[in-house]
Amino acid sequence: MGLVIRPPDINRGHFKFSVANGQIIYGLGAIKGLGEGPIQAIIQARTDDGEFTDAFDFCARVATQKLNKRALEALIRAGAFDTLGVPRWIVMSAVDDAVMQADQSARNEALGMTDLFGLGTGPASPQQDPYQYHRRAPRWSDRDQLRGEKETLGVYLTGHPIDAYANDLRGIGAKSLDTLERSKEPVRVAGLIVGLRVVRNKRGESFAIMTLDDRTARVDVTVFADLFQDCRDICVDDQLVVVEGDVSFDEFSQGLKMRAAKVETLAAARQSSASALEITLAHLSADALTTLETLLHPHRGGECPIRIAYTTAQATGRLRLGADWAVAPSDELLVALKEWAGDRHVSLAFSKGTQ
């Protein structure tokens, strides 16, 4: 689900979002970095010649003097090209070529030149793939894609950054914010910091009130001065944090609030709660083991042991690497291992006490 470029009767003056036929529709004016001039140029091109077919067609028909590269990148990151069926990272990779071809075509037209060799910048023929030289562009992570939406739209449109960590949050025993109840016993939650106020108490010490969002609900968390001094570097906007504390009723908001006793990153909570990092391999060749060693080496020195499950049609076995190979299960390591072995073949196991 992304932005939909609509005919002018919908886009003109439409700065807020709406929902129609199961699609979220944002007015082009809501995209940061896109001014009135580019919006009118897009509407005019769409009105004159119909729907756009790809980024090259878009740039050829919308004057690049009115739509600069920065505005074009904002459109891509917001998801405005999603309905054309090409991933955002491939379209982004093609931006320079699309703008260059459009500019060259405009210069040729201004000089009265025609393309004698069929190398023009109009729409590709059905046999051509305009993105053929960009198909191998590095894939964006879900977090990168969502960050682009937040930067250009002010909201996460196609998901929430916390979604990627659902298994980890269950493993460390984090409760969903929509299930919170008053409790004097410590409760563990996790969420993205979407609001932060740093204030001073009567003694002049800084403390924080931060708003956590885990997609199910939001809650305000007070981090008093002594604790805030220790965790100040991670109490920043858009940081995913794990919080332990008590839950009480807030007379002012008529909702629940928390008082933090502990604030840490998900990586730190994962490190203390994970019982093993499990990797499933279909073969144990020398090359595979060398690659695995290379991936693990920079992350050694942690407390999370490595377990390898070896499964083929002929045999099944389990190996536990020695203590020297224990790692810190960071996002960087997990992403690298999943890219190599596959998403379903890499997982964290958690101790029963945190389930």
Buried (B, 14 or more C-beta within 10 A) or exposed (E): EBBBBBEBEBBBEBEEBEEEEEEBBBBBBBBEBBBEEBBBBBBBBBEEEEEBBBBBBBBBBBBBEBBBEEBBBBBBBBBBBBBBEBBBBBBBBBBEBBBEBBBBBBEBEEEEEEEEEEEBBEBBEEEEEBBEEBEEBEEBEEBEBBBBBBEBBEEBBBBBBBBBBEEBBBBBBBBBBEEBEEBEEEBBBBBBBBEBEEEEEEEEEBBBBBBBBBBBBBBBBBBBBEBBEEBBEBBEEEBBBBBBBBBEEBEEEEEBBBBBBBBBBBBBBBBEBBBBBBBBBEEEEEEBEEEBEEBBEEBBEBEBBBBBEBBEEEEEEEEEBEEEBBBBBBBEBBBBBBEBBEEEBBBBEBBEEBE
